[in-house]
Amino acid sequence: MTAKCPKDANHRKFKTMAVVMETWVVDENGNYIETARHDAKCMCGPMEVVFGPLAGNKWTCAECATEAKVTGV
């Protein structure tokens, strides 16, 4: 799969969606309090990618905000 900016072929950065899991700090009822920090005080693992970017997502050029064309689906 390849994304291209229709305005400028030299633009190589795009914004699109991905699904990731993150570690939360919650109360005794499972209610969100905050996102756990990933530092020496926290034994949290890194975020886990559930789904990376998909060709069917909306892709937008990060440099000029033009909707990108995605090929090679």
DSSP file (Angstrom, degrees, kcal/mol; ACC not computed):
  #  RESIDUE AA STRUCTURE BP1 BP2  ACC     N-H-->O    O-->H-N    N-H-->O    O-->H-N    TCO  KAPPA ALPHA  PHI   PSI    X-CA   Y-CA   Z-CA
    1    1 A M              0   0    0      0, 0.0     2,-0.4     0, 0.0    71,-0.2   0.000 360.0 360.0 360.0 140.6    0.0    0.0    0.0
    2    2 A T  E     -A   71   0A   0     69,-2.4    69,-2.7     2,-0.0     2,-0.4  -0.998 360.0-152.8-139.3 133.3    1.3    3.5   -0.8
    3    3 A A  E     -A   70   0A   0     -2,-0.4     2,-0.4    67,-0.2    67,-0.2  -0.860  15.8-175.1-103.6 140.0   -0.1    6.9    0.0
    4    4 A K  E     -A   69   0A   0     65,-2.2    65,-2.6    -2,-0.4     5,-0.1  -0.996  25.8-127.9-135.5 141.0    0.6    9.9   -2.2
    5    5 A C        -     0   0    0      6,-0.5     6,-0.2    -2,-0.4    63,-0.1  -0.769  14.0-152.6 -83.6 123.1   -0.3   13.5   -1.9
    6    6 A P  S    S+     0   0    0      0, 0.0     3,-0.2     0, 0.0    -1,-0.1   0.703  93.6  52.1 -70.9 -17.4   -2.1   14.7   -5.1
    7    7 A K  S    S+     0   0    0      1,-0.3     2,-0.3     2,-0.0    61,-0.0   0.861 125.9   9.5 -83.5 -38.3   -0.8   18.3   -4.5
    8    8 A D    >   -     0   0    0      3,-0.1     3,-1.8     1,-0.1    -3,-0.4  -0.897  55.2-157.3-150.9 112.4    2.9   17.5   -4.1
    9    9 A A  T 3  S+     0   0    0     -2,-0.3    -1,-0.1     1,-0.3    -4,-0.1   0.652  93.7  66.5 -64.9 -15.5    4.6   14.2   -4.7
   10   10 A N  T 3  S+     0   0    0     -6,-0.1     2,-0.5     2,-0.0    -1,-0.3   0.610  75.1 100.5 -81.8 -11.9    7.5   15.2   -2.4
   11   11 A H    <   +     0   0    0     -3,-1.8    -6,-0.5    -6,-0.2    -3,-0.1  -0.647  43.5 168.3 -74.9 123.3    5.1   15.2    0.6
   12   12 A R        +     0   0    0     -2,-0.5     2,-0.4    -8,-0.1    -1,-0.1   0.308  44.1  85.2-122.8   5.9    5.8   11.9    2.4
   13   13 A K        +     0   0    0      2,-0.0    49,-2.7     0, 0.0    50,-0.6  -0.936  52.2 179.0-116.5 136.3    4.1   12.2    5.8
   14   14 A F  E     -B   61   0B   0     -2,-0.4     2,-0.5    47,-0.3    47,-0.2  -0.939  24.3-133.7-135.2 153.2    0.4   11.4    6.3
   15   15 A K  E     +B   60   0B   0     45,-3.4    45,-2.4    -2,-0.3     2,-0.3  -0.926  41.6 139.7-106.3 131.2   -2.2   11.3    9.1
   16   16 A T        -     0   0    0     -2,-0.5     2,-0.3    43,-0.2    43,-0.1  -0.923  48.3 -83.8-155.7 176.9   -4.4    8.3    9.4
   17   17 A M        +     0   0    0     41,-0.3    37,-0.4    -2,-0.3     2,-0.3  -0.634  34.8 174.2 -95.0 148.2   -5.9    6.1   12.2
   18   18 A A        -     0   0    0     -2,-0.3     2,-0.5    35,-0.1    34,-0.2  -0.950  28.2-126.6-138.8 156.9   -4.4    3.2   14.0
   19   19 A V  E     +D   51   0C   0     32,-2.8    31,-2.8    -2,-0.3    32,-1.7  -0.937  34.6 170.7-110.3 122.7   -5.8    1.2   17.0
   20   20 A V  E     -D   49   0C   0     -2,-0.5     2,-0.4    29,-0.3    29,-0.2  -0.919  26.9-134.6-128.6 155.1   -3.5    0.9   20.0
   21   21 A M  E     -D   48   0C   0     27,-3.0    27,-1.5    -2,-0.3     2,-0.3  -0.865  24.2-172.5-104.3 144.7   -4.0   -0.4   23.6
   22   22 A E        -     0   0    0     -2,-0.4     2,-0.5    25,-0.2    25,-0.0  -0.934  27.7-106.6-133.4 159.7   -2.6    1.6   26.5
   23   23 A T        -     0   0    0     -2,-0.3    13,-2.4    22,-0.2     2,-0.3  -0.728  38.0-165.3 -88.1 129.3   -2.3    0.9   30.2
   24   24 A W  E     -E   35   0D   0     -2,-0.5     2,-0.5    11,-0.3    11,-0.2  -0.791  22.1-132.1-110.8 154.7   -4.6    2.8   32.4
   25   25 A V  E     +E   34   0D   0      9,-3.2     8,-2.5    -2,-0.3     9,-1.5  -0.940  40.0 177.6 -96.5 127.1   -4.8    3.6   36.1
   26   26 A V  E     -E   32   0D   0     -2,-0.5     6,-0.2     6,-0.2     2,-0.1  -0.836  27.2-113.7-128.5 164.5   -8.4    2.8   37.2
   27   27 A D    >   -     0   0    0      4,-1.9     3,-2.1    -2,-0.3    -1,-0.1  -0.261  51.4 -81.7 -86.9-175.6  -10.4    2.8   40.4
   28   28 A E  T 3  S+     0   0    0      1,-0.3    -1,-0.1     2,-0.1    -2,-0.0   0.648 131.4  52.2 -65.0 -14.7  -11.8   -0.3   42.1
   29   29 A N  T 3  S-     0   0    0      2,-0.1    -1,-0.3     0, 0.0     0, 0.0   0.346 120.8-104.7-100.5   4.7  -14.8   -0.1   39.7
   30   30 A G    <   +     0   0    0     -3,-2.1     2,-0.3     1,-0.3    -2,-0.1   0.599  68.8 151.5  83.6  11.3  -12.7    0.1   36.6
   31   31 A N        -     0   0    0      1,-0.1    -4,-1.9     2,-0.0    -1,-0.3  -0.609  52.2-104.8 -79.7 134.6  -13.3    3.8   36.0
   32   32 A Y  E     +E   26   0D   0     -2,-0.3    -6,-0.2    -6,-0.2    -1,-0.1  -0.287  44.2 164.2 -58.4 133.5  -10.6    5.6   34.2
   33   33 A I  E     -     0   0D   0     -8,-2.5     2,-0.3     1,-0.4    -7,-0.2   0.683  63.0 -37.2-112.1 -53.5   -8.4    7.8   36.3
   34   34 A E  E     -E   25   0D   0     -9,-1.5    -9,-3.2     3,-0.0    -1,-0.4  -0.978  62.9 -85.3-164.0 166.4   -5.3    8.5   34.1
   35   35 A T  E     -E   24   0D   0     -2,-0.3   -11,-0.3   -11,-0.2     2,-0.1  -0.703  53.4-111.5 -80.8 132.1   -3.0    6.9   31.5
   36   36 A A        -     0   0    0    -13,-2.4   -13,-0.2    -2,-0.4     2,-0.2  -0.383  30.3-121.9 -65.6 138.5   -0.2    5.0   33.3
   37   37 A R        -     0   0    0     -2,-0.1     2,-0.8     1,-0.1     7,-0.4  -0.508  10.3-137.3 -78.1 149.6    3.2    6.6   32.8
   38   38 A H        +     0   0    0     -2,-0.2     2,-0.2     5,-0.1     5,-0.1  -0.729  62.5 105.5-108.5  80.2    6.0    4.5   31.2
   39   39 A D  S >  S-     0   0    0     -2,-0.8     3,-1.6     3,-0.0     5,-0.2  -0.727  89.4 -70.4-141.5-169.7    8.9    5.4   33.5
   40   40 A A  T 3  S+     0   0    0      1,-0.3    -2,-0.0    -2,-0.2     0, 0.0   0.741 127.4  56.5 -63.0 -23.8   11.0    3.8   36.2
   41   41 A K  T 3  S+     0   0    0      1,-0.1     2,-0.5     2,-0.0    -1,-0.3   0.599 103.3  62.3 -82.9 -11.6    8.1    4.1   38.7
   42   42 A C    <   -     0   0    0     -3,-1.6    -1,-0.1     2,-0.1    -3,-0.0  -0.955  61.5-159.5-121.9 130.4    5.8    2.1   36.5
   43   43 A M        +     0   0    0     -2,-0.5    -5,-0.1    -5,-0.1     2,-0.1   0.049  49.5 139.4 -91.6  26.0    6.3   -1.5   35.4
   44   44 A C        -     0   0    0     -7,-0.4    -2,-0.1    -5,-0.2     3,-0.1  -0.377  50.1-128.1 -71.4 146.5    3.9   -1.0   32.5
   45   45 A G        -     0   0    0      1,-0.2   -22,-0.2    -2,-0.1     3,-0.1  -0.378  37.8 -84.4 -82.0 172.1    4.7   -2.5   29.1
   46   46 A P        -     0   0    0      0, 0.0    -1,-0.2     0, 0.0     0, 0.0  -0.260  58.0 -79.1 -70.8 164.7    4.7   -0.4   26.0
   47   47 A M        -     0   0    0     -3,-0.1     2,-0.5     1,-0.1   -25,-0.2  -0.332  47.7-135.0 -60.4 147.6    1.5    0.4   24.1
   48   48 A E  E     -D   21   0C   0    -27,-1.5   -27,-3.0    -3,-0.1     2,-0.5  -0.920   8.6-130.2-111.1 131.9    0.4   -2.5   21.9
   49   49 A V  E     +D   20   0C   0     -2,-0.5   -29,-0.3   -29,-0.2     3,-0.2  -0.693  24.4 177.7 -81.0 123.9   -0.7   -2.0   18.3
   50   50 A V  E    S+     0   0C   0    -31,-2.8     2,-0.4    -2,-0.5   -30,-0.2   0.882  75.8   2.3 -88.9 -50.7   -4.0   -3.7   17.6
   51   51 A F  E    S-D   19   0C   0    -32,-1.7   -32,-2.8     3,-0.0    -1,-0.4  -0.991  70.5-148.5-137.6 129.5   -4.4   -2.6   14.0
   52   52 A G        -     0   0    0     -2,-0.4   -33,-0.1   -34,-0.2   -35,-0.1  -0.184  55.6 -49.1 -78.9-176.5   -2.0   -0.5   12.1
   53   53 A P        -     0   0    0      0, 0.0     2,-0.3     0, 0.0    -1,-0.2  -0.286  59.6-148.3 -58.4 138.5   -3.1    2.0    9.4
   54   54 A L    >   -     0   0    0    -37,-0.4     3,-1.6    -3,-0.1   -37,-0.2  -0.839  18.8-126.0-109.8 147.6   -5.6    0.4    6.9
   55   55 A A  T 3  S+     0   0    0     -2,-0.3    15,-0.1     1,-0.3     4,-0.1   0.815 109.2  60.0 -60.8 -30.8   -5.9    1.4    3.2
   56   56 A G  T 3  S+     0   0    0     17,-0.1    -1,-0.3     2,-0.1     3,-0.0   0.576  86.7  97.7 -76.4  -9.2   -9.6    2.0    3.7
   57   57 A N  S <  S-     0   0    0     -3,-1.6     2,-0.5     1,-0.1   -41,-0.0  -0.250  89.8 -95.9 -69.2 164.5   -9.0    4.7    6.3
   58   58 A K        -     0   0    0      9,-0.0     2,-0.4     2,-0.0   -41,-0.3  -0.747  42.3-162.3 -77.8 128.9   -9.0    8.4    5.4
   59   59 A W        -     0   0    0     -2,-0.5     9,-2.6     9,-0.3     2,-0.4  -0.962   6.1-170.5-115.3 131.9   -5.4    9.5    4.9
   60   60 A T  E     -BC  15  67B   0    -45,-2.4   -45,-3.4    -2,-0.4     7,-0.2  -0.977  30.7-109.3-125.5 135.9   -4.5   13.2    5.0
   61   61 A C  E  >  -B   14   0B   0      5,-3.1     4,-1.8    -2,-0.4   -47,-0.3  -0.445  21.8-149.8 -61.3 127.3   -1.2   14.8    4.0
   62   62 A A  T  4 S+     0   0    0    -49,-2.7   -48,-0.2    -2,-0.2    -1,-0.2   0.619  93.2  49.6 -75.5 -12.4    0.5   16.0    7.2
   63   63 A E  T  4 S+     0   0    0    -50,-0.6    -1,-0.2     3,-0.1   -49,-0.1   0.809 131.0   8.3 -96.5 -34.6    2.2   18.8    5.3
   64   64 A C  T  4 S-     0   0    0      2,-0.2    -2,-0.2   -56,-0.1    -3,-0.0   0.412  90.7-121.6-130.1   1.1   -0.7   20.4    3.4
   65   65 A A     <  +     0   0    0     -4,-1.8     2,-0.3     1,-0.2    -3,-0.1   0.639  59.9 146.4  67.7  17.8   -3.9   18.7    4.7
   66   66 A T        -     0   0    0      1,-0.1    -5,-3.1    -6,-0.1     2,-0.3  -0.636  59.6-103.7 -81.2 142.2   -4.9   17.4    1.3
   67   67 A E  B     -C   60   0B   0     -2,-0.3    -7,-0.3    -7,-0.2     2,-0.1  -0.511  43.6-131.7 -67.0 128.3   -6.7   14.0    1.2
   68   68 A A        -     0   0    0     -9,-2.6     2,-0.5    -2,-0.3    -9,-0.3  -0.352   4.6-124.4 -81.2 159.1   -4.2   11.5    0.0
   69   69 A K  E     -A    4   0A   0    -65,-2.6   -65,-2.2    -2,-0.1     2,-0.5  -0.923  25.0-158.6-101.6 125.6   -4.7    8.8   -2.7
   70   70 A V  E     +A    3   0A   0     -2,-0.5     2,-0.3   -67,-0.2   -67,-0.2  -0.920  15.1 175.3-110.6 128.1   -3.9    5.3   -1.4
   71   71 A T  E     +A    2   0A   0    -69,-2.7   -69,-2.4    -2,-0.5    -2,-0.0  -0.783  50.0  52.6-124.9 169.2   -3.1    2.5   -3.8
   72   72 A G              0   0    0     -2,-0.3    -1,-0.2   -71,-0.2   -17,-0.1   0.844 360.0 360.0  76.4  34.4   -2.0   -1.1   -3.7
   73   73 A V              0   0    0     -3,-0.2    -1,-0.1   -72,-0.1   -18,-0.1   0.480 360.0 360.0 -66.6 360.0   -4.8   -2.1   -1.4
